[in-house]
Amino acid sequence: MKKIMIIIMLLCLGLLFASEKQQQAGDFQLQDADGNLVRLSDVNDKLVLIDFWASWCAPCKKALPHLSSFQEKYADDLVVLAINIDKPRHQSKAQAYIKSNGYLFTNLFDPEQVTLKLFNVVNPPRTILVAPGMNIVYTHDGYKRGDEIEIEENIVKWLNMKPEKEAVAPEGNAGNFYISGMNKLAYVYRTAEDSLHHYIDNELSFAANYNKFRFGMTYNGELPKYDRFAPDEYLDNSDIKHEWVERYGEYNGENLFVRAGNYETVFGSGMVIHAYNNTDMNVDERLDGVQMRIKYDNFMLQGIYGSLANKEYPEYDDVVTGADFSYNLSKMLTLGGSTLSYRSYVNGIDYQYNRRDVFDGRISINTKIIELSAEYAANKKYWDIVEDLEGSALFGNMNLYLGKFRFTAAYKDYENFNQRLAELPTVNHCEEPIAEYGQWSLPGYDEEGVQGIISWKPDDKNELELNYSEGWASDDNVSQSDFYGTYKHDFASWGLNAEYRQMERLDDSVEEYKWNKEIAPRLEADFMIAAKPVLVRVEWKRQQHDNYGEEEDYSEPLFQVDFGIYKNYSLSVLSSLKFQNDEDITKSEGKLGVELFAPIWEHTDIRLFAGSEKGGKVCRNGVCNDQSPFEGIRLDVTTRF
């Protein structure tokens, strides 16, 4: 163990010093909303601003208007590429947001998150300036009010130096050999009542790049292993783990992409398959095998063959094979389809594997005022002990643009379509299935629903959205309703955002928690004090549920303040309570957490958290991530090279 720690420390020190040199940008090719392929090297005759964003990331969306203004202001010398990293099922939502706001930059989609590895993105947003010659000349993580000033200063700074830069920029940088990567070192002191308190985790990922070839590896050392979602009694201080968790080689040509090793993949909206890795939630559903994709003009064909460990019997592998295609018949019409075979190990008497075959078809129509998309998939599960099972999934979405208004309608109908790698659109804002427990907690078991959204943006300073959905089971004994409303106003020197969420479930199939309701109003303001950004967020969540016929009512207020303290250093303070009635306020156990963000070197930053937090989707110090409940001290040191 001592040897492992010494190796990790040496690697970290070496990376800290190595990170000072100028980084190079890896080439990539992604699709825009119209199906056009955009390659970084093809537009790199100008300065390129790359921004990673997601529709669920509030700081990301605050930065987008400024990116659009940069594209308009410096159109002759600058290309802005906004890369959306939403899950595939949210791409239509993300594109609708861009289109309804009239942003001028090019919006690209990366459902397989290839570019996240190329540019070492940990959490969105992340902004990168790439000069001609594929040199990275500036990076910025997160977004807080006022950050657009620094970003624009670096744009102007490089443009003013442009003749000198072009003279010294290496020619054909994409053809040179270089190494890129990232090191993430984490120290955790957890105050849980068990024998484990101290944890060290280090993940080193690097890739060797040459022309259109890329070879990458990721090494992870856990001393001991810390599963932040596991109960305390399952943690063992002797569980030391160190291994290569990723090894791959890939070729990314003009029309051909091949990757062997670990890979993420998606067909369509993800209804058939979405194999992905989410480090925030400790979910790794990547495949080990081969992926190949051919793109030529308006046609795309891809095939996959891979395996992943069986959930119940990790010593055995499940096997996945499939093919997918899409064809742009015109600028307005796109057709697609896929087929998939999934063989899963089971501990049966007369058989060892069951099989699931899926066939899928999809169509999308894209015009200036209307966007229509529909996808239908049918599957058949083959069993030897029980009867064969057939299922289906249907999802449709429409966006209608009328002046300052956008109208969205969506529909879902799922039956017997549960599958480990299938990710079905939830068709509601809360991103939850219609039941919390039992079979209906699996979206594909038996679920139907509709959703309607009205968005109104009369000018650049005001934005209103109303979102309502209903979901139900076929026999009407399980149902869900979900409402979300938000109003944003941007004043001259500060911004205001008011939100209201309400979700209600009814489940007559259980005796406990037959009914539950959650209401959460939120108010957020961001402004500047002494040229430093400040964000104040107040939320009051109220949860009501039935407990064997008796109603229980809980309140959970939350208060958060983020503020800049020095240069790009910032501090976030978040506190929350949970109590059943006013008399319990003084007896309730509150949570208080403080996080410091500090860029200590050019390509190295730290995040230090101390205290306790309830977890969930957390946005602080300008970035967003999924966080598990935690109490203690957490130090993260990230170095990019």
C-alpha positions in Angstrom: 0.0 0.0 0.0 2.9 2.4 0.8 4.4 1.8 -2.6 1.1 2.6 -4.3 0.7 5.8 -2.4 4.3 6.9 -3.2 3.6 6.2 -6.9 0.4 8.2 -6.8 2.1 11.1 -5.1 5.0 11.2 -7.6 2.5 11.1 -10.5 0.6 14.0 -9.0 3.7 16.1 -8.5 4.9 15.4 -12.0 1.6 16.4 -13.5 1.5 19.6 -11.5 4.7 20.8 -13.1 4.0 19.3 -16.5 0.7 21.1 -16.6 2.3 24.5 -17.1 3.2 23.9 -20.7 0.7 24.8 -23.5 -1.9 22.2 -24.2 -3.0 20.9 -27.6 -6.6 20.3 -28.7 -7.7 16.9 -30.1 -9.7 16.9 -33.3 -13.3 15.8 -33.2 -16.3 15.6 -35.5 -19.9 16.1 -34.1 -23.4 16.6 -35.6 -25.5 19.8 -35.3 -29.3 19.8 -35.1 -29.6 19.6 -38.9 -27.4 16.5 -39.1 -24.4 18.4 -40.5 -21.0 17.2 -39.5 -18.7 19.8 -38.0 -15.0 19.0 -37.5 -12.8 21.2 -35.3 -9.9 21.2 -37.7 -12.1 22.5 -40.5 -13.0 25.7 -38.7 -9.7 26.2 -36.9 -8.5 28.7 -39.5 -10.2 31.1 -37.0 -10.1 31.3 -33.2 -12.5 28.7 -31.9 -14.4 29.1 -28.6 -15.7 25.7 -27.3 -18.2 25.6 -24.5 -19.6 22.5 -22.8 -23.2 22.9 -21.5 -26.2 20.9 -20.4 -29.9 21.9 -20.2 -30.0 20.9 -16.5 -27.1 23.1 -15.7 -28.2 26.6 -14.5 -24.7 28.3 -14.8 -24.4 26.9 -18.3 -27.6 28.5 -19.5 -26.6 31.8 -18.0 -23.4 31.8 -20.0 -25.1 31.1 -23.4 -26.3 34.6 -24.2 -22.8 35.9 -23.8 -21.4 33.2 -26.1 -24.0 34.3 -28.7 -22.9 37.9 -28.4 -19.3 36.9 -28.9 -20.2 35.1 -32.1 -22.0 38.1 -33.4 -19.4 40.7 -32.3 -16.3 38.8 -33.6 -17.9 36.9 -36.5 -15.0 37.5 -38.9 -12.3 36.0 -36.6 -14.2 33.7 -34.1 -16.2 30.5 -34.3 -18.3 29.5 -31.2 -19.1 25.8 -30.8 -21.4 25.0 -28.0 -21.2 21.3 -27.2 -24.3 19.9 -25.5 -23.6 16.9 -23.2 -27.2 16.0 -22.3 -28.4 12.5 -22.4 -29.7 11.5 -25.8 -33.3 11.6 -24.7 -32.9 15.4 -23.9 -31.4 16.5 -27.2 -34.6 17.7 -28.6 -35.2 19.7 -25.4 -31.7 21.2 -25.6 -32.0 22.2 -29.3 -35.5 23.7 -28.7 -33.9 25.9 -26.0 -31.2 27.1 -28.4 -33.6 27.7 -31.2 -36.2 29.6 -29.2 -33.6 31.9 -27.8 -32.2 32.7 -31.2 -28.6 32.0 -30.3 -26.2 32.6 -33.1 -23.5 30.0 -32.3 -23.3 26.4 -33.6 -24.8 23.9 -31.2 -23.3 20.4 -31.4 -24.3 17.1 -29.7 -22.0 14.7 -28.0 -24.2 11.9 -26.6 -21.2 9.5 -26.3 -19.2 12.2 -24.5 -16.2 11.7 -26.7 -15.1 15.4 -26.4 -15.3 15.3 -22.6 -12.2 13.1 -22.6 -10.5 15.1 -25.3 -10.8 18.3 -23.3 -10.8 16.9 -19.7 -14.2 18.1 -18.7 -15.2 17.2 -15.2 -18.4 19.2 -14.7 -20.1 21.7 -16.9 -19.7 24.4 -17.9 -16.2 24.5 -19.3 -15.0 27.1 -21.8 -11.9 26.6 -24.1 -10.2 28.9 -26.6 -8.4 27.0 -29.5 -6.1 29.1 -31.6 -5.3 28.2 -35.3 -2.8 25.3 -35.2 -5.0 23.5 -32.6 -3.3 25.1 -29.6 -5.4 25.7 -26.4 -4.6 29.2 -25.4 -7.2 29.7 -22.6 -9.5 27.6 -20.4 -12.2 28.6 -17.9 -14.3 26.3 -15.6 -17.8 27.2 -14.4 -19.7 30.4 -15.0 -20.5 33.2 -12.5 -21.8 36.7 -13.3 -18.9 38.7 -14.6 -17.0 35.7 -16.0 -17.9 36.8 -19.5 -15.7 39.8 -19.1 -12.6 37.7 -18.5 -13.5 35.4 -21.4 -13.9 38.3 -23.8 -10.7 39.9 -22.6 -8.9 36.7 -23.6 -10.6 36.6 -27.0 -9.5 40.2 -27.7 -6.0 39.5 -26.3 -5.5 36.6 -28.7 -7.0 38.5 -31.7 -4.7 41.4 -31.0 -1.7 39.0 -31.0 -3.0 37.1 -34.0 -0.2 37.9 -36.6 2.4 36.9 -34.1 0.5 33.8 -33.1 0.0 32.7 -36.7 3.7 33.1 -37.3 4.8 30.8 -34.5 1.9 28.3 -34.6 3.0 24.8 -35.7 1.7 23.7 -39.0 -0.6 20.7 -39.1 -0.7 20.3 -35.3 -3.2 17.5 -35.7 -0.5 15.5 -37.4 2.0 15.7 -34.5 2.3 13.3 -31.7 1.3 14.6 -28.3 0.0 13.3 -24.9 -3.0 14.7 -23.1 -4.9 13.7 -20.0 -6.0 14.5 -16.5 -5.2 13.5 -13.0 -7.9 13.6 -10.3 -6.8 13.2 -6.7 -9.4 13.0 -3.9 -9.0 12.8 -0.2 -12.1 12.1 1.9 -12.5 12.2 5.7 -16.0 10.8 6.4 -17.5 11.2 9.9 -19.7 8.1 9.7 -19.8 5.9 12.8 -17.7 3.1 11.5 -14.1 2.0 11.4 -13.4 3.8 8.1 -12.7 7.5 8.1 -9.9 8.2 5.7 -10.0 7.5 1.9 -7.7 8.3 -0.9 -8.6 8.0 -4.5 -6.5 8.8 -7.5 -7.6 8.5 -11.2 -5.0 9.1 -13.9 -6.2 9.2 -17.5 -4.0 9.9 -20.5 -4.1 9.5 -24.2 -1.4 9.4 -26.9 -2.6 11.2 -30.0 -1.1 10.9 -33.5 -2.8 12.1 -36.7 -6.3 10.6 -36.5 -5.3 7.8 -34.0 -5.8 8.0 -30.3 -4.7 5.5 -27.6 -5.9 6.0 -24.1 -5.7 4.4 -20.6 -7.1 5.2 -17.2 -5.6 4.0 -14.0 -7.5 4.1 -10.7 -6.2 3.5 -7.2 -8.5 3.5 -4.2 -7.0 3.2 -0.7 -9.3 1.8 0.5 -12.2 1.7 -2.0 -14.9 4.2 -1.0 -18.4 3.6 -2.4 -20.3 6.8 -1.4 -23.7 5.1 -2.1 -23.0 2.0 0.0 -24.2 1.6 3.6 -21.5 1.9 6.2 -21.6 -1.8 7.2 -20.6 -2.7 3.6 -17.3 -0.7 3.7 -14.1 -2.5 4.5 -10.8 -0.8 5.3 -8.9 -3.8 3.7 -10.7 -3.2 0.4 -7.8 -1.7 -1.5 -8.3 -1.6 -5.2 -6.0 -0.4 -8.0 -6.5 -1.3 -11.6 -6.7 -0.1 -15.2 -10.3 0.8 -15.6 -10.1 2.0 -19.2 -8.0 1.0 -22.2 -8.9 1.8 -25.7 -7.6 2.6 -29.2 -9.5 4.6 -31.8 -9.3 5.9 -35.3 -11.4 9.1 -36.1 -11.2 9.7 -39.9 -13.3 11.8 -42.2 -15.8 9.1 -42.8 -14.8 6.2 -40.5 -14.7 5.9 -36.7 -13.4 2.8 -35.0 -12.9 2.2 -31.3 -11.7 -0.9 -29.5 -11.7 -1.3 -25.8 -14.1 0.5 -23.4 -16.6 2.7 -25.1 -19.9 4.5 -24.7 -22.6 4.2 -27.3 -26.2 5.2 -28.1 -28.8 4.4 -30.7 -31.3 7.1 -31.4 -32.7 8.7 -28.3 -31.3 5.8 -26.1 -34.5 3.7 -26.1 -32.8 0.8 -27.6 -29.3 1.2 -26.0 -27.4 3.9 -24.1 -24.2 2.5 -22.6 -22.5 5.3 -20.6 -20.3 6.1 -17.6 -21.5 8.5 -14.9 -18.7 9.1 -12.4 -20.9 11.4 -10.2 -23.4 8.6 -9.6 -20.8 5.7 -9.6 -22.6 4.1 -12.6 -20.4 2.5 -15.3 -22.4 0.8 -18.0 -19.8 1.0 -20.8 -19.2 -1.9 -23.1 -15.9 -3.7 -23.7 -15.5 -4.6 -27.3 -15.5 -2.9 -30.7 -17.5 0.0 -32.1 -17.5 1.1 -35.8 -19.2 4.0 -37.5 -19.3 5.0 -41.1 -20.6 8.5 -42.1 -20.8 9.6 -45.7 -22.7 12.7 -46.8 -26.3 12.2 -45.4 -25.8 8.5 -44.3 -24.6 7.0 -41.1 -24.2 3.3 -40.3 -22.7 1.9 -37.0 -22.2 -1.5 -35.5 -21.3 -2.6 -32.0 -20.1 -5.8 -30.3 -19.4 -5.7 -26.6 -19.8 -7.2 -23.2 -20.3 -6.0 -19.6 -20.4 -7.7 -16.3 -23.7 -9.2 -15.2 -25.2 -7.3 -12.3 -26.1 -10.3 -10.2 -23.2 -12.5 -11.2 -20.2 -10.2 -11.9 -18.0 -13.2 -12.8 -20.1 -13.7 -15.9 -20.5 -11.3 -18.9 -23.6 -10.2 -20.7 -23.1 -9.9 -24.5 -24.5 -7.1 -26.7 -24.5 -6.9 -30.5 -26.3 -4.3 -32.6 -26.5 -2.1 -35.7 -27.9 1.3 -36.3 -28.4 3.7 -39.2 -29.7 7.1 -40.0 -30.3 8.8 -43.4 -31.1 12.5 -44.1 -33.4 12.4 -47.1 -33.4 16.2 -47.1 -32.7 19.1 -44.8 -36.1 18.6 -43.3 -36.5 14.8 -43.1 -34.4 12.1 -41.4 -35.1 8.4 -41.1 -33.4 5.9 -38.8 -33.6 2.4 -37.4 -31.7 -0.1 -35.4 -31.6 -3.7 -34.2 -30.1 -5.1 -31.0 -29.5 -8.5 -29.4 -28.8 -8.7 -25.7 -27.8 -12.0 -24.0 -27.9 -11.9 -20.2 -26.6 -14.6 -17.8 -29.1 -16.1 -15.4 -28.7 -18.9 -12.8 -31.3 -21.3 -14.2 -31.6 -25.1 -14.2 -31.9 -25.8 -17.9 -30.3 -22.6 -19.4 -27.7 -20.0 -18.6 -28.6 -17.1 -20.9 -31.8 -15.4 -21.8 -32.1 -13.2 -24.9 -33.7 -10.0 -25.8 -34.1 -8.8 -29.4 -35.1 -5.3 -30.2 -36.1 -3.6 -33.5 -36.5 0.2 -33.7 -37.6 2.8 -36.2 -37.5 6.6 -36.0 -38.4 9.7 -38.0 -37.8 13.4 -37.5 -39.0 16.4 -39.4 -37.2 19.7 -38.9 -38.5 23.0 -40.4 -38.2 26.7 -39.3 -41.4 26.7 -37.3 -42.0 23.0 -36.4 -39.9 20.0 -35.3 -41.5 16.5 -35.1 -39.8 13.3 -34.0 -41.2 9.9 -33.3 -39.5 6.6 -32.3 -41.0 3.1 -31.9 -39.3 0.0 -30.6 -40.5 -3.5 -30.2 -38.7 -6.3 -28.3 -39.1 -9.9 -27.6 -37.6 -11.7 -24.6 -36.8 -15.3 -24.8 -37.0 -17.5 -21.7 -36.7 -21.2 -21.1 -38.5 -21.4 -17.7 -41.3 -18.8 -18.1 -43.1 -17.9 -21.3 -41.6 -15.5 -23.8 -42.4 -11.9 -23.3 -43.1 -9.2 -25.9 -42.9 -5.5 -25.3 -42.9 -2.1 -27.0 -42.0 1.5 -26.5 -43.3 4.6 -28.3 -42.1 8.2 -27.8 -43.1 11.3 -29.8 -42.1 14.9 -29.4 -43.1 18.2 -31.1 -41.8 21.7 -30.9 -43.8 24.6 -32.5 -42.2 28.1 -32.8 -44.6 31.0 -33.2 -43.0 34.4 -32.8 -41.9 34.8 -29.2 -43.6 31.5 -28.1 -42.5 27.9 -28.2 -45.0 25.1 -27.7 -43.8 21.6 -26.9 -45.9 18.4 -26.7 -44.6 14.9 -25.9 -46.2 11.4 -25.5 -44.9 8.1 -24.2 -46.3 4.6 -24.1 -44.2 1.8 -22.6 -45.1 -1.8 -21.9 -42.7 -4.7 -20.9 -39.7 -2.7 -22.1 -37.5 -2.9 -19.1 -33.8 -3.3 -20.0 -30.6 -2.6 -18.3 -29.1 -0.5 -21.1 -32.3 1.1 -22.4 -32.9 4.7 -21.2 -36.5 5.7 -21.9 -37.6 9.4 -22.0 -39.6 10.1 -18.8 -41.7 12.8 -20.4 -41.9 14.9 -17.3 -39.8 17.7 -15.7 -39.0 15.8 -12.5 -37.3 13.0 -14.4 -39.1 10.4 -12.3 -41.1 7.2 -13.1 -44.8 7.1 -12.1 -44.1 5.1 -8.9 -41.3 5.2 -6.3 -41.4 1.5 -5.4 -42.3 -1.8 -7.0 -42.6 -2.7 -10.7 -44.0 0.7 -11.8 -40.8 2.3 -10.6 -39.3 0.8 -13.7 -40.4 3.2 -16.5 -40.7 0.5 -19.2 -42.9 -1.8 -17.2 -46.3 -0.2 -17.8 -46.4 3.5 -18.3 -48.2 6.0 -20.5 -48.2 9.8 -20.3 -48.3 13.2 -22.0 -46.5 16.5 -21.5 -47.0 20.1 -22.5 -44.7 23.1 -22.3 -45.3 26.7 -23.1 -42.2 29.0 -23.3 -42.4 32.7 -23.8 -39.4 35.0 -24.4 -40.6 38.5 -25.3 -37.1 40.0 -25.2 -33.5 39.4 -24.0 -34.3 40.2 -20.4 -37.5 38.1 -19.8 -38.2 34.4 -20.0 -41.2 32.4 -18.9 -41.8 28.6 -19.0 -44.8 26.5 -17.9 -44.4 22.7 -17.9 -47.1 20.2 -17.0 -47.3 16.4 -17.4 -49.4 13.4 -16.5 -48.4 9.7 -16.3 -50.4 6.6 -15.6 -50.5 2.8 -15.6 -52.8 0.8 -17.9 -55.2 -0.1 -15.0 -55.2 3.5 -13.5 -54.1 2.3 -10.1 -50.8 4.1 -10.4 -50.5 7.8 -11.6 -48.3 10.8 -11.4 -48.7 14.6 -12.1 -45.9 17.0 -12.4 -45.8 20.8 -12.8 -42.9 23.1 -13.2 -42.9 26.9 -13.8 -40.0 29.4 -14.0 -39.7 33.1 -14.6 -36.3 34.8 -15.3 -35.6 38.5 -15.5 -32.2 40.0 -16.2 -31.9 43.5 -14.8 -29.1 45.9 -15.8 -26.7 44.7 -13.1 -28.4 41.6 -11.6 -30.6 38.7 -12.4 -33.6 37.1 -10.8 -34.9 33.6 -11.3 -38.2 32.3 -9.6 -39.1 28.6 -9.9 -42.0 26.4 -8.6 -42.1 22.6 -8.7 -44.9 20.3 -7.7 -45.0 16.5 -8.2 -47.7 14.1 -6.9 -47.9 10.3 -7.1 -50.7 7.9 -6.3 -50.0 4.2 -6.0 -52.9 1.9 -4.9 -50.8 -1.2 -5.4 -49.1 -0.7 -2.0 -50.3 -0.2 1.6 -47.6 2.2 2.7 -47.0 5.5 1.0 -50.0 5.2 -1.3 -49.8 8.9 -1.9 -47.0 11.4 -1.8 -46.6 15.0 -2.9 -43.6 17.3 -3.2 -43.7 21.1 -3.5 -40.6 23.2 -3.9 -40.6 27.0 -4.6 -37.2 28.5 -5.2 -35.9 32.1 -5.6 -32.4 32.9 -6.9 -30.6 36.2 -7.5 -27.1 36.8 -8.8 -25.3 40.2 -8.8 -22.0 41.9 -8.3 -20.5 43.5 -5.1 -17.1 45.2 -5.5 -16.6 43.6 -8.9 -17.1 40.1 -7.3 -20.0 37.8 -8.2 -22.6 36.8 -5.6 -25.4 34.3 -5.9 -28.2 33.8 -3.3 -30.5 30.9 -3.5 -33.5 30.2 -1.2 -35.7 27.1 -1.5 -38.5 25.7 0.7 -39.3 22.1 -0.1 -42.4 20.5 1.4 -43.0 16.8 1.3 -46.3 15.1 2.2 -47.1 11.4 2.1 -49.5 8.8 3.4 -48.1 6.4 6.0 -50.6 3.6 6.5 -53.5 6.0 6.4 -51.9 8.8 8.3 -50.6 11.9 6.6 -47.1 13.0 7.4 -45.8 16.5 6.5 -42.1 17.5 6.3 -40.6 20.9 5.5 -37.0 21.3 4.2 -35.8 24.9 3.8 -32.5 25.4 2.0 -30.3 28.5 1.8 -27.2 29.0 -0.3 -24.7 31.8 -0.9 -21.9 31.8 -3.5 -19.4 34.6 -3.7 -16.1 35.5 -5.2 -13.3 36.2 -2.7 -10.0 36.7 -4.7 -9.4 36.6 -8.4 -11.1 33.4 -9.5 -11.3 32.0 -6.0 -14.9 31.5 -4.8 -16.7 30.2 -1.7 -20.1 28.5 -1.5 -22.0 28.1 1.8 -25.1 25.9 1.8 -27.4 25.0 4.8 -30.6 23.1 5.1 -33.0 21.7 7.7 -35.7 19.1 7.8 -38.5 19.1 10.3 -42.1 17.7 10.6 -43.7 20.7 12.4 -42.8 24.1 13.8 -42.2 22.6 17.3 -39.5 20.3 15.9 -37.4 23.1 14.3 -35.1 23.4 17.4 -34.8 19.6 17.6 -34.1 19.0 13.9 -30.6 18.3 12.8 -29.4 20.8 10.2 -26.8 20.5 7.5 -24.2 23.1 6.8 -21.5 22.8 4.2 -18.8 25.1 2.8 -16.9 24.6 -0.4 -13.8 26.5 -1.6 -12.8 26.6 -5.2 -9.3 27.7 -6.0 -7.3 27.6 -9.3 -3.8 27.1 -7.8 -1.9 26.7 -11.1 -2.7 27.3 -14.7 -4.2 23.9 -15.3 -4.7 22.7 -11.6 -7.5 23.6 -9.3 -8.8 22.4 -6.0 -12.3 22.0 -4.4 -12.3 21.7 -0.7 -15.7 20.8 1.0 -16.2 20.7 4.8 -19.5 20.0 6.6 -22.6 18.0 5.6 -25.0 18.1 2.7 -28.1 16.2 1.7 -27.0 15.5 -1.9 -28.8 15.5 -5.2 -28.3 17.9 -8.1 -25.9 20.5 -6.7 -24.8 23.7 -8.4 -22.2 25.8 -6.6 -19.2 27.9 -7.4 -20.4 28.0 -11.0 -20.5 24.3 -11.8 -23.1 21.5 -11.4 -22.9 17.8 -10.5 -24.7 14.9 -8.8 -23.7 14.6 -5.2 -24.5 11.8 -2.7 -25.4 12.6 0.9 -22.1 13.4 2.7 -20.7 14.5 6.1 -17.0 15.2 6.6 -14.2 16.7 4.6 -13.6 16.2 0.9 -10.6 17.5 -1.1 -10.4 17.2 -4.9 -7.3 18.2 -6.8 -7.7 18.2 -10.6 -4.8 18.6 -13.0 -5.1 18.7 -16.8 -2.2 18.3 -19.2 
